[in-house]
Amino acid sequence: MNSLKLITISVSVILSFLLLIFIIYFLTNKFKSKLNEDGKIKVSFGIWYAALFLSGSDVISVVIDTVTEVIDNLLKINPPNFNLQLVQSISLIIGAGFIWFILWFLVIKFLINTIKIKVDEHQEMEDDNYGYFIIKAAMLIGLIFSLSPLLSLILRTLIPNVETPFYH
């Protein structure tokens, strides 16, 4: 069963990082100019991409911790449809983790507009205003890292429970 656990966790990590890169691609796809005139990546784009990747990696670390608990619990329960239950539980955990990531991305967008920094992100990226993206990056990383214990608690509610038999 250790090989099952190792393979399942490895596949979960690989799929999670592929999904993270896919999500970051769609979140940064709207920026038309990601390169300077020299052909190098703009500092502002690099800061924002690194912040998204760091925040997503923290979410993935919480998700993988929960996935290991899911595997352990399912091995103890040993349901008749073990493989289906394993895939459903892991998919639910990974999906909830990335919904959490996108939710806080949208909250940061709202907070930036609330602070009276009403700017056009496309123009800021075009002008390579890295100060703006440092503020956004710090807010996103701070929120994700400080709220990861809460994400862990939320994900633990989705884990299948082991029922302890009580005998008289």
C-alpha positions, -999 to +999 in steps of 0.1 A: +000+000+000+030+023+004+035+022-034-001+032-039+003+062-016+036+072-033+021+070-068-011+088-058+007+116-041+031+120-070+003+121-095-016+146-073+015+169-071+021+168-108-015+174-117-018+202-092+013+220-105+000+216-141-033+230-131-016+259-113+004+268-143-027+265-165-047+288-141-018+313-140-017+313-178-053+323-179-050+349-152-020+366-169-031+360-205-048+394-207-015+412-205-004+419-241+031+431-236+050+408-212+084+417-228+105+448-229+119+464-260+150+443-254+130+411-255+134+405-218+105+398-194+092+429-177+099+433-140+063+439-132+052+408-150+079+387-133+068+400-099+031+393-105+038+358-120+061+349-091+035+360-066+008+339-083+031+309-084+042+313-048+007+317-035-005+287-056+024+266-043+013+273-008-022+262-016-008+231-032+012+223-001-019+224+021-038+204-005-011+176-006-011+174+032-048+168+030-045+143+002-022+122+023-048+121+051-074+111+025-053+082+013-046+070+049-083+072+058-095+054+027-069+027+033-083+022+069-120+023+057-113+001+026-146+008+009-158-016-019-153+010-046-119+022-033-105+036-066-136+056-074-137+070-038-100+078-040-103+097-072-135+115-061-119+126-028-087+138-043-105+157-071-127+174-045-097+184-024-077+197-053-107+215-068-116+232-035-079+243-031-079+260-065-113+276-059-097+290-027-068+304-048-090+320-074-113+334-047-084+352-030-072+364-064-106+381-069-106+395-034-072+411-040-086+426-072-115+440-052-092+453-024-070+471-048-100+489-062-113+497-027-080+513-016-087+539-043-059+526-066-081+529-096-057+520-124-058+500-155-037+469-150-030+467-187-016+502-187+005+495-156+019+464-172+026+484-204+044+511-184+063+484-163+050+499-131+065+473-108+055+492-076+018+485-083+025+448-088+047+446-057+017+459-037-006+434-053+019+406-049+024+414-012-013+415-006-019+381-023+010+363-007+001+377+027-035+367+025-028+332+011+000+324+036-019+338+066-051+320+057-036+286+049-045+272+083-081+281+076-078+263+042-065+233+060-095+232+083-119+236+054-102+208+034-103+185+064-141+186+065-140+170+030-120+140+041-138+107+045-141+098+081-131+066+098-159+053+119-148+039+152-169+009+163-180+011+199-188-022+216-209-027+247 
